[in-house]
Amino acid sequence: MYAKVGIYGYAVYSATKFGLRGLAEALQQEVIADNIYVSLIFPPETDTQSLAKG
């Protein structure tokens, strides 16, 4: 979710996720001619101390 929309209080975290998504999309365009595919997996939220602080 953080790679698709910005979340209040998670500006830096959201920016890194947006960055990874952009990298994957651009890389896919660069290597598709070589029959190489790029996948990006977004795992669900994990119960951590950061999440608990919300």
N, CA, C, O and CB atoms as a CASP TS submission, in Angstrom:
PFRMAT TS
TARGET T0000
AUTHOR 0000-0000-0000
METHOD Language model
MODEL 1
PARENT N/A
ATOM      1  N   MET     1       0.816  -1.191   0.000  1.00  0.00           N
ATOM      2  CA  MET     1       0.000   0.000   0.000  1.00  0.00           C
ATOM      3  C   MET     1       0.863   1.260   0.000  1.00  0.00           C
ATOM      4  O   MET     1       0.530   2.235  -0.673  1.00  0.00           O
ATOM      5  CB  MET     1      -0.931  -0.004   1.199  1.00  0.00           C
ATOM      6  N   TYR     2       1.971   1.251   0.748  1.00  0.00           N
ATOM      7  CA  TYR     2       2.814   2.432   0.860  1.00  0.00           C
ATOM      8  C   TYR     2       3.468   2.799  -0.470  1.00  0.00           C
ATOM      9  O   TYR     2       3.896   3.939  -0.649  1.00  0.00           O
ATOM     10  CB  TYR     2       3.879   2.209   1.914  1.00  0.00           C
ATOM     11  N   ALA     3       3.553   1.856  -1.399  1.00  0.00           N
ATOM     12  CA  ALA     3       4.131   2.149  -2.711  1.00  0.00           C
ATOM     13  C   ALA     3       3.103   2.727  -3.665  1.00  0.00           C
ATOM     14  O   ALA     3       3.453   3.177  -4.756  1.00  0.00           O
ATOM     15  CB  ALA     3       4.737   0.895  -3.311  1.00  0.00           C
ATOM     16  N   LYS     4       1.847   2.720  -3.271  1.00  0.00           N
ATOM     17  CA  LYS     4       0.789   3.201  -4.159  1.00  0.00           C
ATOM     18  C   LYS     4       0.208   4.532  -3.716  1.00  0.00           C
ATOM     19  O   LYS     4      -0.233   5.323  -4.549  1.00  0.00           O
ATOM     20  CB  LYS     4      -0.313   2.180  -4.245  1.00  0.00           C
ATOM     21  N   VAL     5       0.203   4.790  -2.421  1.00  0.00           N
ATOM     22  CA  VAL     5      -0.322   6.050  -1.894  1.00  0.00           C
ATOM     23  C   VAL     5       0.566   6.517  -0.744  1.00  0.00           C
ATOM     24  O   VAL     5       1.136   5.700  -0.020  1.00  0.00           O
ATOM     25  CB  VAL     5      -1.801   5.888  -1.420  1.00  0.00           C
ATOM     26  N   GLY     6       0.680   7.828  -0.580  1.00  0.00           N
ATOM     27  CA  GLY     6       1.421   8.367   0.551  1.00  0.00           C
ATOM     28  C   GLY     6       0.589   8.263   1.820  1.00  0.00           C
ATOM     29  O   GLY     6      -0.621   8.486   1.792  1.00  0.00           O
ATOM     30  N   ILE     7       1.229   7.927   2.925  1.00  0.00           N
ATOM     31  CA  ILE     7       0.535   7.765   4.198  1.00  0.00           C
ATOM     32  C   ILE     7       1.101   8.769   5.205  1.00  0.00           C
ATOM     33  O   ILE     7       2.316   8.851   5.389  1.00  0.00           O
ATOM     34  CB  ILE     7       0.675   6.302   4.729  1.00  0.00           C
ATOM     35  N   TYR     8       0.223   9.525   5.849  1.00  0.00           N
ATOM     36  CA  TYR     8       0.646  10.495   6.854  1.00  0.00           C
ATOM     37  C   TYR     8       1.518   9.812   7.909  1.00  0.00           C
ATOM     38  O   TYR     8       1.171   8.749   8.425  1.00  0.00           O
ATOM     39  CB  TYR     8      -0.583  11.165   7.515  1.00  0.00           C
ATOM     40  N   GLY     9       2.645  10.435   8.214  1.00  0.00           N
ATOM     41  CA  GLY     9       3.554   9.897   9.215  1.00  0.00           C
ATOM     42  C   GLY     9       4.567   8.908   8.655  1.00  0.00           C
ATOM     43  O   GLY     9       5.470   8.471   9.368  1.00  0.00           O
ATOM     44  N   TYR    10       4.424   8.557   7.400  1.00  0.00           N
ATOM     45  CA  TYR    10       5.320   7.584   6.771  1.00  0.00           C
ATOM     46  C   TYR    10       5.922   8.145   5.486  1.00  0.00           C
ATOM     47  O   TYR    10       6.103   7.408   4.517  1.00  0.00           O
ATOM     48  CB  TYR    10       4.570   6.276   6.475  1.00  0.00           C
ATOM     49  N   ALA    11       6.230   9.428   5.468  1.00  0.00           N
ATOM     50  CA  ALA    11       6.719  10.080   4.254  1.00  0.00           C
ATOM     51  C   ALA    11       7.984   9.420   3.714  1.00  0.00           C
ATOM     52  O   ALA    11       8.053   9.096   2.528  1.00  0.00           O
ATOM     53  CB  ALA    11       6.986  11.548   4.524  1.00  0.00           C
ATOM     54  N   VAL    12       8.972   9.219   4.558  1.00  0.00           N
ATOM     55  CA  VAL    12      10.233   8.633   4.096  1.00  0.00           C
ATOM     56  C   VAL    12      10.024   7.184   3.676  1.00  0.00           C
ATOM     57  O   VAL    12      10.524   6.760   2.634  1.00  0.00           O
ATOM     58  CB  VAL    12      11.309   8.717   5.198  1.00  0.00           C
ATOM     59  N   TYR    13       9.301   6.441   4.465  1.00  0.00           N
ATOM     60  CA  TYR    13       9.040   5.036   4.140  1.00  0.00           C
ATOM     61  C   TYR    13       8.272   4.927   2.823  1.00  0.00           C
ATOM     62  O   TYR    13       8.601   4.096   1.976  1.00  0.00           O
ATOM     63  CB  TYR    13       8.250   4.352   5.280  1.00  0.00           C
ATOM     64  N   SER    14       7.251   5.764   2.654  1.00  0.00           N
ATOM     65  CA  SER    14       6.481   5.755   1.411  1.00  0.00           C
ATOM     66  C   SER    14       7.365   6.115   0.224  1.00  0.00           C
ATOM     67  O   SER    14       7.248   5.517  -0.845  1.00  0.00           O
ATOM     68  CB  SER    14       5.299   6.728   1.503  1.00  0.00           C
ATOM     69  N   ALA    15       8.244   7.087   0.409  1.00  0.00           N
ATOM     70  CA  ALA    15       9.135   7.499  -0.681  1.00  0.00           C
ATOM     71  C   ALA    15      10.046   6.359  -1.118  1.00  0.00           C
ATOM     72  O   ALA    15      10.295   6.194  -2.312  1.00  0.00           O
ATOM     73  CB  ALA    15       9.977   8.701  -0.252  1.00  0.00           C
ATOM     74  N   THR    16      10.545   5.573  -0.173  1.00  0.00           N
ATOM     75  CA  THR    16      11.413   4.454  -0.560  1.00  0.00           C
ATOM     76  C   THR    16      10.622   3.391  -1.308  1.00  0.00           C
ATOM     77  O   THR    16      11.136   2.781  -2.245  1.00  0.00           O
ATOM     78  CB  THR    16      12.087   3.837   0.679  1.00  0.00           C
ATOM     79  N   LYS    17       9.388   3.165  -0.906  1.00  0.00           N
ATOM     80  CA  LYS    17       8.552   2.182  -1.608  1.00  0.00           C
ATOM     81  C   LYS    17       8.187   2.678  -3.007  1.00  0.00           C
ATOM     82  O   LYS    17       8.219   1.905  -3.964  1.00  0.00           O
ATOM     83  CB  LYS    17       7.271   1.887  -0.799  1.00  0.00           C
ATOM     84  N   PHE    18       7.840   3.966  -3.132  1.00  0.00           N
ATOM     85  CA  PHE    18       7.575   4.546  -4.448  1.00  0.00           C
ATOM     86  C   PHE    18       8.821   4.397  -5.328  1.00  0.00           C
ATOM     87  O   PHE    18       8.715   4.073  -6.510  1.00  0.00           O
ATOM     88  CB  PHE    18       7.161   6.047  -4.323  1.00  0.00           C
ATOM     89  N   GLY    19       9.995   4.635  -4.748  1.00  0.00           N
ATOM     90  CA  GLY    19      11.247   4.538  -5.502  1.00  0.00           C
ATOM     91  C   GLY    19      11.488   3.139  -6.030  1.00  0.00           C
ATOM     92  O   GLY    19      11.879   2.969  -7.185  1.00  0.00           O
ATOM     93  N   LEU    20      11.259   2.139  -5.201  1.00  0.00           N
ATOM     94  CA  LEU    20      11.439   0.753  -5.638  1.00  0.00           C
ATOM     95  C   LEU    20      10.468   0.398  -6.752  1.00  0.00           C
ATOM     96  O   LEU    20      10.826  -0.295  -7.704  1.00  0.00           O
ATOM     97  CB  LEU    20      11.257  -0.206  -4.463  1.00  0.00           C
ATOM     98  N   ARG    21       9.247   0.874  -6.627  1.00  0.00           N
ATOM     99  CA  ARG    21       8.252   0.599  -7.669  1.00  0.00           C
ATOM    100  C   ARG    21       8.665   1.250  -8.988  1.00  0.00           C
ATOM    101  O   ARG    21       8.563   0.629 -10.045  1.00  0.00           O
ATOM    102  CB  ARG    21       6.856   1.105  -7.237  1.00  0.00           C
ATOM    103  N   GLY    22       9.125   2.484  -8.931  1.00  0.00           N
ATOM    104  CA  GLY    22       9.573   3.180 -10.135  1.00  0.00           C
ATOM    105  C   GLY    22      10.768   2.500 -10.768  1.00  0.00           C
ATOM    106  O   GLY    22      10.844   2.377 -11.991  1.00  0.00           O
ATOM    107  N   LEU    23      11.704   2.058  -9.939  1.00  0.00           N
ATOM    108  CA  LEU    23      12.873   1.338 -10.443  1.00  0.00           C
ATOM    109  C   LEU    23      12.451   0.069 -11.167  1.00  0.00           C
ATOM    110  O   LEU    23      12.936  -0.213 -12.263  1.00  0.00           O
ATOM    111  CB  LEU    23      13.834   0.997  -9.297  1.00  0.00           C
ATOM    112  N   ALA    24      11.559  -0.689 -10.567  1.00  0.00           N
ATOM    113  CA  ALA    24      11.106  -1.941 -11.180  1.00  0.00           C
ATOM    114  C   ALA    24      10.392  -1.683 -12.503  1.00  0.00           C
ATOM    115  O   ALA    24      10.598  -2.415 -13.471  1.00  0.00           O
ATOM    116  CB  ALA    24      10.177  -2.697 -10.224  1.00  0.00           C
ATOM    117  N   GLU    25       9.557  -0.651 -12.549  1.00  0.00           N
ATOM    118  CA  GLU    25       8.834  -0.349 -13.783  1.00  0.00           C
ATOM    119  C   GLU    25       9.787   0.088 -14.891  1.00  0.00           C
ATOM    120  O   GLU    25       9.640  -0.340 -16.036  1.00  0.00           O
ATOM    121  CB  GLU    25       7.789   0.738 -13.532  1.00  0.00           C
ATOM    122  N   ALA    26      10.759   0.930 -14.565  1.00  0.00           N
ATOM    123  CA  ALA    26      11.725   1.384 -15.566  1.00  0.00           C
ATOM    124  C   ALA    26      12.616   0.235 -16.028  1.00  0.00           C
ATOM    125  O   ALA    26      12.895   0.100 -17.219  1.00  0.00           O
ATOM    126  CB  ALA    26      12.584   2.522 -15.004  1.00  0.00           C
ATOM    127  N   LEU    27      13.057  -0.586 -15.090  1.00  0.00           N
ATOM    128  CA  LEU    27      13.902  -1.724 -15.435  1.00  0.00           C
ATOM    129  C   LEU    27      13.160  -2.689 -16.351  1.00  0.00           C
ATOM    130  O   LEU    27      13.746  -3.223 -17.293  1.00  0.00           O
ATOM    131  CB  LEU    27      14.371  -2.450 -14.169  1.00  0.00           C
ATOM    132  N   GLN    28      11.891  -2.914 -16.085  1.00  0.00           N
ATOM    133  CA  GLN    28      11.083  -3.791 -16.938  1.00  0.00           C
ATOM    134  C   GLN    28      11.086  -3.297 -18.378  1.00  0.00           C
ATOM    135  O   GLN    28      11.215  -4.094 -19.308  1.00  0.00           O
ATOM    136  CB  GLN    28       9.640  -3.877 -16.412  1.00  0.00           C
ATOM    137  N   GLN    29      10.945  -2.003 -18.568  1.00  0.00           N
ATOM    138  CA  GLN    29      10.941  -1.433 -19.913  1.00  0.00           C
ATOM    139  C   GLN    29      12.292  -1.605 -20.604  1.00  0.00           C
ATOM    140  O   GLN    29      12.353  -1.784 -21.820  1.00  0.00           O
ATOM    141  CB  GLN    29      10.571   0.045 -19.856  1.00  0.00           C
ATOM    142  N   GLU    30      13.370  -1.550 -19.831  1.00  0.00           N
ATOM    143  CA  GLU    30      14.708  -1.660 -20.407  1.00  0.00           C
ATOM    144  C   GLU    30      15.061  -3.078 -20.827  1.00  0.00           C
ATOM    145  O   GLU    30      15.815  -3.256 -21.783  1.00  0.00           O
ATOM    146  CB  GLU    30      15.725  -1.163 -19.423  1.00  0.00           C
ATOM    147  N   VAL    31      14.546  -4.084 -20.149  1.00  0.00           N
ATOM    148  CA  VAL    31      14.981  -5.462 -20.409  1.00  0.00           C
ATOM    149  C   VAL    31      13.947  -6.322 -21.127  1.00  0.00           C
ATOM    150  O   VAL    31      14.225  -7.480 -21.439  1.00  0.00           O
ATOM    151  CB  VAL    31      15.341  -6.118 -19.121  1.00  0.00           C
ATOM    152  N   ILE    32      12.764  -5.782 -21.393  1.00  0.00           N
ATOM    153  CA  ILE    32      11.708  -6.578 -22.018  1.00  0.00           C
ATOM    154  C   ILE    32      12.128  -7.089 -23.398  1.00  0.00           C
ATOM    155  O   ILE    32      11.727  -8.184 -23.791  1.00  0.00           O
ATOM    156  CB  ILE    32      10.427  -5.753 -22.135  1.00  0.00           C
ATOM    157  N   ALA    33      12.917  -6.326 -24.128  1.00  0.00           N
ATOM    158  CA  ALA    33      13.362  -6.752 -25.464  1.00  0.00           C
ATOM    159  C   ALA    33      14.218  -8.011 -25.399  1.00  0.00           C
ATOM    160  O   ALA    33      14.313  -8.750 -26.378  1.00  0.00           O
ATOM    161  CB  ALA    33      14.147  -5.629 -26.145  1.00  0.00           C
ATOM    162  N   ASP    34      14.839  -8.255 -24.256  1.00  0.00           N
ATOM    163  CA  ASP    34      15.667  -9.451 -24.058  1.00  0.00           C
ATOM    164  C   ASP    34      14.869 -10.587 -23.427  1.00  0.00           C
ATOM    165  O   ASP    34      15.440 -11.571 -22.956  1.00  0.00           O
ATOM    166  CB  ASP    34      16.878  -9.120 -23.182  1.00  0.00           C
ATOM    167  N   ASN    35      13.548 -10.443 -23.421  1.00  0.00           N
ATOM    168  CA  ASN    35      12.655 -11.457 -22.856  1.00  0.00           C
ATOM    169  C   ASN    35      12.914 -11.688 -21.360  1.00  0.00           C
ATOM    170  O   ASN    35      12.817 -12.810 -20.863  1.00  0.00           O
ATOM    171  CB  ASN    35      12.816 -12.771 -23.619  1.00  0.00           C
ATOM    172  N   ILE    36      13.242 -10.612 -20.669  1.00  0.00           N
ATOM    173  CA  ILE    36      13.457 -10.646 -19.219  1.00  0.00           C
ATOM    174  C   ILE    36      12.297  -9.889 -18.581  1.00  0.00           C
ATOM    175  O   ILE    36      11.931  -8.801 -19.028  1.00  0.00           O
ATOM    176  CB  ILE    36      14.858 -10.016 -18.811  1.00  0.00           C
ATOM    177  N   TYR    37      11.735 -10.464 -17.553  1.00  0.00           N
ATOM    178  CA  TYR    37      10.592  -9.857 -16.875  1.00  0.00           C
ATOM    179  C   TYR    37      10.966  -9.512 -15.438  1.00  0.00           C
ATOM    180  O   TYR    37      11.726 -10.233 -14.792  1.00  0.00           O
ATOM    181  CB  TYR    37       9.369 -10.803 -16.905  1.00  0.00           C
ATOM    182  N   VAL    38      10.437  -8.428 -14.960  1.00  0.00           N
ATOM    183  CA  VAL    38      10.720  -7.945 -13.610  1.00  0.00           C
ATOM    184  C   VAL    38       9.440  -8.039 -12.788  1.00  0.00           C
ATOM    185  O   VAL    38       8.373  -7.614 -13.232  1.00  0.00           O
ATOM    186  CB  VAL    38      11.267  -6.476 -13.632  1.00  0.00           C
ATOM    187  N   SER    39       9.554  -8.591 -11.604  1.00  0.00           N
ATOM    188  CA  SER    39       8.416  -8.683 -10.683  1.00  0.00           C
ATOM    189  C   SER    39       8.752  -7.935  -9.404  1.00  0.00           C
ATOM    190  O   SER    39       9.905  -7.896  -8.974  1.00  0.00           O
ATOM    191  CB  SER    39       8.058 -10.167 -10.374  1.00  0.00           C
ATOM    192  N   LEU    40       7.755  -7.357  -8.820  1.00  0.00           N
ATOM    193  CA  LEU    40       7.921  -6.655  -7.556  1.00  0.00           C
ATOM    194  C   LEU    40       6.851  -7.169  -6.609  1.00  0.00           C
ATOM    195  O   LEU    40       5.667  -7.180  -6.946  1.00  0.00           O
ATOM    196  CB  LEU    40       7.829  -5.099  -7.738  1.00  0.00           C
ATOM    197  N   ILE    41       7.263  -7.589  -5.437  1.00  0.00           N
ATOM    198  CA  ILE    41       6.343  -8.154  -4.454  1.00  0.00           C
ATOM    199  C   ILE    41       6.209  -7.176  -3.292  1.00  0.00           C
ATOM    200  O   ILE    41       7.206  -6.711  -2.741  1.00  0.00           O
ATOM    201  CB  ILE    41       6.837  -9.549  -3.954  1.00  0.00           C
ATOM    202  N   PHE    42       4.981  -6.874  -2.931  1.00  0.00           N
ATOM    203  CA  PHE    42       4.707  -6.019  -1.787  1.00  0.00           C
ATOM    204  C   PHE    42       4.156  -6.879  -0.660  1.00  0.00           C
ATOM    205  O   PHE    42       2.970  -7.208  -0.668  1.00  0.00           O
ATOM    206  CB  PHE    42       3.714  -4.881  -2.157  1.00  0.00           C
ATOM    207  N   PRO    43       4.988  -7.253   0.311  1.00  0.00           N
ATOM    208  CA  PRO    43       4.473  -8.062   1.415  1.00  0.00           C
ATOM    209  C   PRO    43       3.491  -7.249   2.262  1.00  0.00           C
ATOM    210  O   PRO    43       3.552  -6.019   2.277  1.00  0.00           O
ATOM    211  CB  PRO    43       5.634  -8.582   2.292  1.00  0.00           C
ATOM    212  N   PRO    44       2.597  -7.925   2.956  1.00  0.00           N
ATOM    213  CA  PRO    44       1.641  -7.204   3.811  1.00  0.00           C
ATOM    214  C   PRO    44       2.347  -6.608   5.024  1.00  0.00           C
ATOM    215  O   PRO    44       3.510  -6.907   5.295  1.00  0.00           O
ATOM    216  CB  PRO    44       0.504  -8.143   4.270  1.00  0.00           C
ATOM    217  N   GLU    45       1.626  -5.765   5.743  1.00  0.00           N
ATOM    218  CA  GLU    45       2.188  -5.193   6.966  1.00  0.00           C
ATOM    219  C   GLU    45       2.561  -6.308   7.931  1.00  0.00           C
ATOM    220  O   GLU    45       1.900  -7.344   8.001  1.00  0.00           O
ATOM    221  CB  GLU    45       1.191  -4.217   7.628  1.00  0.00           C
ATOM    222  N   THR    46       3.634  -6.069   8.668  1.00  0.00           N
ATOM    223  CA  THR    46       4.115  -7.028   9.653  1.00  0.00           C
ATOM    224  C   THR    46       3.991  -6.403  11.035  1.00  0.00           C
ATOM    225  O   THR    46       4.240  -5.209  11.197  1.00  0.00           O
ATOM    226  CB  THR    46       5.586  -7.451   9.359  1.00  0.00           C
ATOM    227  N   ASP    47       3.617  -7.180  12.011  1.00  0.00           N
ATOM    228  CA  ASP    47       3.440  -6.689  13.374  1.00  0.00           C
ATOM    229  C   ASP    47       4.806  -6.333  13.965  1.00  0.00           C
ATOM    230  O   ASP    47       5.517  -7.199  14.478  1.00  0.00           O
ATOM    231  CB  ASP    47       2.714  -7.749  14.255  1.00  0.00           C
ATOM    232  N   THR    48       5.163  -5.048  13.887  1.00  0.00           N
ATOM    233  CA  THR    48       6.441  -4.568  14.405  1.00  0.00           C
ATOM    234  C   THR    48       6.196  -3.421  15.379  1.00  0.00           C
ATOM    235  O   THR    48       5.072  -2.937  15.514  1.00  0.00           O
ATOM    236  CB  THR    48       7.374  -4.117  13.249  1.00  0.00           C
ATOM    237  N   GLN    49       7.258  -2.991  16.057  1.00  0.00           N
ATOM    238  CA  GLN    49       7.139  -1.864  16.979  1.00  0.00           C
ATOM    239  C   GLN    49       6.759  -0.591  16.233  1.00  0.00           C
ATOM    240  O   GLN    49       5.988   0.219  16.747  1.00  0.00           O
ATOM    241  CB  GLN    49       8.451  -1.655  17.746  1.00  0.00           C
ATOM    242  N   SER    50       7.295  -0.403  15.016  1.00  0.00           N
ATOM    243  CA  SER    50       6.956   0.784  14.230  1.00  0.00           C
ATOM    244  C   SER    50       5.475   0.817  13.904  1.00  0.00           C
ATOM    245  O   SER    50       4.851   1.876  13.964  1.00  0.00           O
ATOM    246  CB  SER    50       7.774   0.827  12.941  1.00  0.00           C
ATOM    247  N   LEU    51       4.916  -0.311  13.567  1.00  0.00           N
ATOM    248  CA  LEU    51       3.496  -0.381  13.239  1.00  0.00           C
ATOM    249  C   LEU    51       2.655  -0.103  14.489  1.00  0.00           C
ATOM    250  O   LEU    51       1.614   0.549  14.403  1.00  0.00           O
ATOM    251  CB  LEU    51       3.143  -1.766  12.642  1.00  0.00           C
ATOM    252  N   ALA    52       3.093  -0.583  15.618  1.00  0.00           N
ATOM    253  CA  ALA    52       2.353  -0.381  16.867  1.00  0.00           C
ATOM    254  C   ALA    52       2.308   1.100  17.256  1.00  0.00           C
ATOM    255  O   ALA    52       1.326   1.563  17.837  1.00  0.00           O
ATOM    256  CB  ALA    52       2.990  -1.203  17.998  1.00  0.00           C
ATOM    257  N   LYS    53       3.387   1.847  16.929  1.00  0.00           N
ATOM    258  CA  LYS    53       3.437   3.276  17.257  1.00  0.00           C
ATOM    259  C   LYS    53       2.444   4.066  16.421  1.00  0.00           C
ATOM    260  O   LYS    53       1.911   5.086  16.857  1.00  0.00           O
ATOM    261  CB  LYS    53       4.850   3.825  17.044  1.00  0.00           C
ATOM    262  N   GLY    54       2.197   3.553  15.163  1.00  0.00           N
ATOM    263  CA  GLY    54       1.243   4.143  14.230  1.00  0.00           C
ATOM    264  C   GLY    54       1.163   5.582  14.292  1.00  0.00           C
ATOM    265  O   GLY    54       0.391   6.190  13.551  1.00  0.00           O
TER
END
